[in-house]
Amino acid sequence: MGPIGFLIVINIILFITTSIKQDLLFQLGLVPTLFLQRPWTIITSMFVHAGFGHIFANMITLYFFGSYLNQLIGERYFWIVYFLGGILGSLLYLLLAPPLSVAVGASGAVFAVGGALTVLRPKLTVFIFPIPAPIPLWIAVIGGFLILSFMPLVAWQAHFGGLALGLAAGYQFRRRRSFF
């Protein structure tokens, strides 16, 4: 099993676990005022989700974008982009979010994957539900970020951190290798 399958399985296991034992969601989620008492949450928050729609959107995006990015840059660099994107997203959340809010989800890491892929394959066309026509990847990723940023209860800070890391990483990969 490659990194994409592994991440999806871990996320699903933790989703089922936190659905059964709901107080665990709060224990694993990132809360700015509790971070010094629970520093592990900078990582664990990337593996728990607040509902079926949340995990489904993250995992389907991870599957398609992550599989392609992993083929382009290899497993080692995929892991780096994924985790650094998630961690930078968590750090921005700690700095910019309301102190008692809770962040959960792989979105920061997934936006890092999407950002890197956007730089490496900007003209790649994708289908995004509910749009019935193919659109360029860069519009899907940047547009998705902008739309989600205005939705309530969305950790836009984590999305922004992941996206910024992914775009920067994609730029570095593109400079170092010929991807075209």
KOLGU-972048 format. One record per atom (N, C-alpha, C, CB): residue in one letter; x, z, y. Coordinates in steps of 0.001 Angstrom, whole numbers, plus 500000, padded with zeros to 6 digits. Glycine has a CB too. Layout:
N
AXZY;...
//
This chain:
180
M500849500000498825;M500000500000500000;M500896500000501239;M499033501227499997;G500629499086502150;G501398498998503382;G500920500006504416;G501316497597503949;P501526499952505592;P501184500932506624;P499724500859507084;P502086500741507809;I499154499687507121;I497775499553507591;I496823500237506607;I497395498055507766;G496967499928505331;G496123500551504313;G496297502060504284;G496434499972502946;F497537502516504394;F497815503950504396;F497108504637505567;F499332504203504467;L497245504073506761;L496608504664507948;L495087504692507817;L497005503884509207;I494524503615507306;I493073503555507145;I492601504606506147;I492636502153506689;V493296504735505020;V492909505727504011;V492994507144504586;V493809505604502758;I494075507473505267;I494230508816505852;I493124509088506869;I495620508963506525;N492836508109507714;N491768508281508709;N490411508495508047;N491706507065509635;I490131507750506990;I488844507896506296;I488758509258505607;I488652506761505259;I489835509672504965;I489836510989504306;I489577512091505334;I491189511241503575;L490259512020506466;L490062513045507493;L488685512941508141;L491145512933508560;F488145511751508241;F486794511604508786;F485779512288507870;F486438510107508964;I485902512044506589;I484989512683505628;I485172514205505669;I485239512143504182;T486419514644505693;T486708516079505724;T486122516743506963;T488213516317505673;T486335516136508134;T485828516740509376;T484315516586509508;T486515516110510588;S483729515646508794;S482264515535508781;S481657516686507979;S481820514170508184;I482365517112506962;I481898518233506130;I482205519567506808;I482555518185504728;K483407519692507317;K483859520926507967;K484105520620509442;K485160521498507281;Q483039520640510243;Q483087520140511609;Q483979520939512553;Q481721520106512157;D484204522210512306;D485090522981513178;D486532522480513091;D485029524467512815;L486860521794512005;L488187521219511844;L488455520119512877;L488346520663510432;L487417519422513290;L487566518379514315;L488137518983515589;L486207517691514609;F487625520121515992;F488125520796517188;F489542521322516977;F487194521946517577;Q489854521790515775;Q491190522318515485;Q492262521231515489;Q491186523020514141;L491880520016515139;L492830518907515077;L492828518051516337;L492525518042513885;G491786518197517167;G491684517434518401;G492625517971519475;G490255517451518908;L492922517122520439;L493850517459521518;L493083518020522713;L494675516217521939;V493313519293523015;V492686519970524153;V493807520370525109;V491836521229523695;P493824519805526326;P494943520086527233;P495268521571527421;P494648519492528562;T494278522420527625;T494571523837527873;T495071524577526630;T493334524527528399;L494861524011525457;L495293524671524222;L496543524040523612;L494174524644523211;F497111523063524280;F498214522310523686;F499414523186523326;F498653521225524633;L499783524119524173;L500952524951523870;L500719525834522656;L501309525815525069;Q499474526228522403;Q499168527013521203;Q499009526116519970;Q497890527835521421;R498678524820520192;R498426523889519086;R499149522560519326;R496904523649518914;P500489522590519353;P501233521366519682;P501067520246518651;P502695521691519821;W500709520581517416;W500519519559516378;W499403518583516727;W500216520219515043;T498515519004517624;T497365518154517941;T497755516871518674;T496375518927518777;I498982516803519174;I499428515554519797;I499488514433518751;I500818515744520468;I499647514806517481;I499648513855516368;I498313513876515618;I500802514169515401;T497836515064515261;T496629515149514429;T495406514536515094;T496341516589514088;S495368514571516420;S494214513992517127;S494087512498516877;S494327514251518628;M495176511850516494;M495149510413516219;M494500510076514878;M496554509861516249;F494186511098514090;F493670510860512748;F492259511369512523;F494569511485511758;V491618511894513550;V490247512386513418;V489361511647514414;V490176513929513650;H488118511426514039;H487202510618514845;H485852511300515014;H487011509245514212;A485211510988516116;A483938511633516480;A482758510722516157;A483926512003517980;G482552510417514909;G481407509620514509;G481787508344513789;G480588509287515698;F480804507803513072;F481046506614512263;F481433505408513130;F479805506287511432;G480731505183514224;G481049504043515085;G482469504107515615;G480077503976516243;H482915505307515926;H484256505517516455;H485322505124515423;H484437506985516876;I485197505652514219;I486205505332513203;I486089503871512761;I486058506269511984;F484868503357512676;F484699501973512242;F485379501014513223;F483201501630512110;A485132501203514514;A485735500319515528;A487262500404515488;A485222500688516941;N487795501617515394;N489249501763515361;N489865501169514096;N489624503227515471;M489245501405512961;M489845500946511706;M489716499439511519;M489202501660510534;I488610498850511960;I488475497392511819;I489471496685512752;I487009496937512137;T489640497251513942;T490615496687514872;T492025496873514331;T490484497336516262;L492316498056513810;L493627498307513214;L493885497342512059;L493728499765512724;Y492883497118511233;Y493070496233510083;Y493469494818510532;Y491781496179509240;F492709494250511452;F492986492864511844;F494212492742512745;F491781492278512551;F494249493502513825;F495393493409514736;F496655493963514094;F495100494154516039;G496514495088513390;G497671495722512772;G498296494873511679;G497282497054512210;S497464494229510865;S497988493373509796;S498820492241510371;S496843492804508947;Y498324491645511444;Y499042490529512054;Y500345491019512703;Y498150489822513102;L500261492108513467;L501463492629514122;L502505493053513090;L501108493817515033;N502080493688512019;N503002494114510971;N503740492921510374;N502249494871509874;Q503058491799510193;Q503700490588509676;Q504734490055510666;Q502647489506509377;L504428490173511959;L505339489639512978;L506599490473513157;L504624489536514294;I506444491791513208;I507582492633513591;I508127493486512452;I507185493527514724;G507414493557511338;G507868494355510199;G507373495795510258;G509377494343510132;E507414496442509096;E506861497792508969;E507539498809509866;E506961498247507551;R508854498772509917;R509579499775510719;R509124499747512168;R511095499535510646;Y509110498569512764;Y508711498465514172;Y507216498691514352;Y509097497100514732;F506427498345513341;F504996498627513429;F504768500130513562;F504251498074512191;W505416500914512679;W505269502373512732;W505674502913514101;W506114503039511631;I506754502387514652;I507233502844515963;I506196502560517041;I508570502166516323;V505687501342517078;V504675500983518082;V503439501858517916;V504292499485517968;Y502983501999516691;Y501761502752516431;Y501898504205516884;Y501412502696514945;F502932504881516414;F503058506307516729;F503476506564518171;F504055506949515801;L504398505774518711;L504755505983520109;L503576505687521035;L505949505109520486;G502777504682520692;G501581504392521478;G500590505533521437;G500921503127520984;G500380506072520243;G499472507211520111;G499985508437520833;G499253507536518655;I501283508695520746;I501868509870521404;I501847509707522924;I503315510100520914;L502201508530523424;L502140508324524877;L500700508460525372;L502709506932525256;G499753507935524599;G498351508107524960;G497975509576525022;G497456507383523970;S498439510356524065;S498163511795524057;S498808512491525251;S498662512424522753;L500029512096525587;L500705512708526739;L499958512414528041;L502155512200526840;L499514511181528206;L498746510858529414;L497422511611529440;L498490509348529500;Y496830511798528274;Y495602512576528201;Y495873514010528641;Y495018512547526773;L496965514586528175;L497318515949528576;L497494516062530086;L498598516393527870;L498079515048530686;L498357515087532122;L497149514775532995;L499450514126532444;L496237513928532529;L495187513395533405;L493763513790533047;L495271511932533412;A493552514358531883;A492183514664531445;A491753516051531918;A492076514574529910;P490440516286531959;P489963517638532275;P490536518648531285;P488417517691532257;P490913519824531746;P491626520802530910;P490905521228529628;P491898522012531715;L489589521283529633;L488859521749528454;L488267520620527618;L487762522676528878;S488623519389527916;S488110518260527138;S488861518149525810;S488236516941527942;V488298517365524893;V488902517176523572;V489080515686523325;V488030517824522450;A490286515301522938;A490549513905522588;A490722513787521084;A491804513371523325;V490027512834520497;V490191512513519083;V490165510997518932;V489076513186518212;G490828510510517909;G490760509100517582;G492098508390517630;G489822508429518499;A492142507273516947;A493345506454516857;A493427505412517955;A493405505777515520;S492535505481518927;S492425504423519926;S493709504172520701;S491338504755520881;G494426505215521096;G495675505011521824;G496671504220520993;G496280506351522230;A496809504586519727;A497716503883518821;A497234502450518569;A497838504645517487;V495928502285518424;V495358500954518182;V495521500073519423;V493859501064517793;F495363500653520606;F495607499874521823;F497075499489521937;F495173500664523064;A497986500327521438;A499404499955521425;A499622498727520548;A500272501131520924;V498991498722519393;V499081497569518489;V498511496329519170;V498328497849517159;G497330496483519769;G496707495357520467;G497542494866521636;G495336495747520958;G498144495795522380;G498982495408523520;G500206494624523087;G499414496636524293;A500885495091522040;A502072494383521547;A501698492992521046;A502755495188520421;L500610492906520299;L500172491615519777;L499757490679520909;L499010491804518796;T499171491232521956;T498758490430523111;T499950489739523759;T498040491306524142;V501060490445523885;V502249489850524485;V502867488812523548;V503279490940524827;L502848489106522247;L503474488197521291;L502622486963520986;L503762488935520012;R501328487102521017;R500412486004520697;R499238485965521683;R499887486147519251;P499503485739522968;P498433485813523977;P497338484766523808;P499025485671525341;K497655483627523223;K496649482569523073;K495887482637521751;K497310481221523193;L496238483600520919;L495517483796519668;L494038484016519988;L496104485002518861;T493163483327519268;T491735483529519515;T491165484486518474;T490972482177519488;V490262485335518941;V489647486343518086;V488144486357518334;V490265487746518343;F487424486898517383;F485988487120517539;F485772488610517751;F485181486598516294;I485081488955518797;I484773490347519111;I483259490489519158;I485428490794520466;F482744491375518322;F481300491621518304;F480876492201519637;F480907492573517145;P479835491761520262;P478786490841519843;P478951489432520409;P477454491385520249;I480147489105520916;I480372487790521519;I480417486740520403;I481698487773522363;P479536485734520446;P479438484773519337;P480432483609519402;P478057484217519293;A481485483731520211;A482451482648520335;A483859483235520362;A482180481801521610;P484842482431519943;P486211482935519983;P486685483106521430;P487154481986519221;I487478484161521647;I488050484396522971;I489542484680522796;I487325485587523709;P490336484408523834;P491770484708523721;P492004486205523526;P492523484217524971;L492984486530522727;L493298487923522419;L493520488746523678;L494526488000521532;W494237488195524646;W494544488979525844;W493272489375526582;W495466488190526777;I492255488523526579;I490981488862527225;I490274489950526420;I490070487604527359;A490329489853525096;A489687490858524249;A490324492233524446;A489772490446522773;V491639492295524480;V492335493582524583;V492194494174525986;V493823493415524229;I492503493395526997;I492421493908528376;I490963494152528752;I493079492913529380;G490088493229528384;G488659493405528664;G488092494601527928;G487884492152528283;G488486494789526684;G488039495950525918;G488483497243526578;G488569495885524489;F489714497271527048;F490212498457527740;F489386498732528997;F491699498285528105;L489146497708529799;L488403497903531048;L486967498354530789;L488399496613531864;I486315497737529823;I484925498115529507;I484870499552528995;I484317497146528452;L485744499893528060;L485738501244527493;L486094502308528534;L486713501322526324;S486917501938529515;S487336502909530525;S486174503441531356;S488359502287531436;F485095502699531433;F483952503126532235;F482852503793531418;F483382501949532963;M483069503939530133;M482068504583529288;M482263506092529316;M482147504054527839;P481169506845529259;P481319508304529251;P481945508798527946;P479958508977529462;L482637509902528041;L483267510575526903;L484341509728526211;L482211510956525899;V484919508806526943;V485999507981526399;V487312508435527029;V485744506455526665;A488314508651526202;A489633509093526660;A490427507885527161;A490404509823525518;W490043507398528332;W490704506220528892;W492201506466529077;W490064505836530231;Q492579507714529297;Q493987508054529484;Q494791507714528234;Q494142509544529830;A494241508029527083;A494914507721525814;A494960506217525586;A494200508414524636;H493873505537525915;H493846504081525778;H494906503451526675;H492446503524526125;F494964503921527912;F495924503375528876;F497364503600528411;F495711504013530260;G497658504817527948;G499008505102527464;G499399504216526294;G499119506554527060;G498484504069525335;G498762503211524188;G498941501756524592;G497648503325523173;L498042501279525442;L498124499884525888;L499435499625526634;L496922499536526792;A499808500526527532;A501054500355528293;A502261500308527364;A501223501492529313;L502290501215526389;L503402501216525426;L503423499916524636;L503294502419524465;G502255499474524186;G502175498249523398;G502612497022524176;G500773498052522900;L502182496922525422;L502594495783526251;L504100495781526461;L501875495814527608;A504669496955526750;A506122497059526944;A506871496726525651;A506501498476527426;A506386497230524527;A507039496940523251;A506956495456522930;A506404497762522121;G505786494866523141;G505629493437522899;G506591492615523739;G504204493010523185;Y506750493024524984;Y507697492340525871;Y509121492444525323;Y507629492935527296;Q509507493622524839;Q510847493806524270;Q511039492968523008;Q511091495286523954;F510031492963522139;F510131492140520927;F510254490673521289;F508912492358520014;R509486490245522250;R509497488835522644;R510852488442523230;R508379488554523664;R511464489332524000;R512782489053524586;R513859488961523525;R513151490126525596;R513745489762522475;R514806489853521472;R514707488811520371;R514795491208520859;R513528488276520146;R513335487309519054;R512567486106519561;R512589487956517861;S512663485047518816;S511843483879519108;S510603483953518218;S512641482539518875;F509457484180518826;F508219484274518061;F507411482971518114;F507376485429518582;F507950481985518795;F507195480735518931;F507970479564518412;F506816480492520368;
//
